[in-house]
Amino acid sequence: MKNTTSDLLTNLPDNRALITKLATAGKVNYFLLNIDNFSSINNAYGYHIGDYVLVEITKYLNIFKLPSSEMYRFCSDRFVL
């Protein structure tokens, strides 16, 4: 049975996991990262390159986020820290 709260591409918790966290968490701060015009990458180079870029962005964000921070792939080209 697959985990329904994890993004298959990036292995990050997904928007359902974020909604669950928000419902149970107290006061928290979140940062929304939206990659503008990301669809142009998919249109120009194909979805396989777009997926590669999203995975690389995930790796980059993991390097620079605080160890105590949680990161979610909210949807398509949006991440929440």
N, C-alpha and C positions, 0 to 999 in steps of 0.2 A: 504494500500500500504506500503510495507516495505522500510525502509531506505537503499538505496543502497551504502551508504558511511560509514556504520558501520559494524564491524565484529560481526557476530551473537553469537559467543562463548564468546568473552571477552567484548563485547559492546564498544570496542575502535573504533575510526575512523580507516578506512582501507586504503589500498594503493591508492585508488581513491581519498579519502579525502586528503591524503598527496600530491599527484600529483597536485591537485587543489590548495592546500596551497603553494606549491613551485612555481606554476605559477603566483600567486598573491603576494607573499611575497617579501620583499626586501632582504637585506643581512641577512641570518640566519645561525646558526650553528646547525648541527644535529649529533646525536650519533646513530649508528646502532648496535644493539645487536643481534647476531646470536647465538642460542643455539646449540653448536656442538653436533653431534651424537644424536640428539633428536629422530630420527627415531628408535633408539635402545630401547627407552622407549615404543614406540608404538608396536614394534615387540615383546618385552618381556612380556608386561603387558596388551596390548590391547589399542585400541583407546580411550576408555572411561577413562582410567587412564591417557593417554597422554593429553586428553582434560582437565582433572582435574588439571594436572601439569601446563598447559598453563594458566588456570584461576588463580591458586595460584601465578604463576610468575607475572601475571598482577597486582594482589593485592600487591605483594611485591614491584614492581617497582613504583606503585602509592604512596606507603608510603614514598619512598626515593627520588622521583623526586622533583624538585623545584616546588612550587605552580604555578609559571608563565610558567612552561614547558608544552608542549603538547606531548602526547604519541600516537603512532599509531601502530597497528598491520599490519606490511608491508605484510607479507605472512607467512604461516605455523609457523615456529619457529623463525621468525625475527620480532623485534620490533624497532621502531625508536622513539627517544626522541629528 
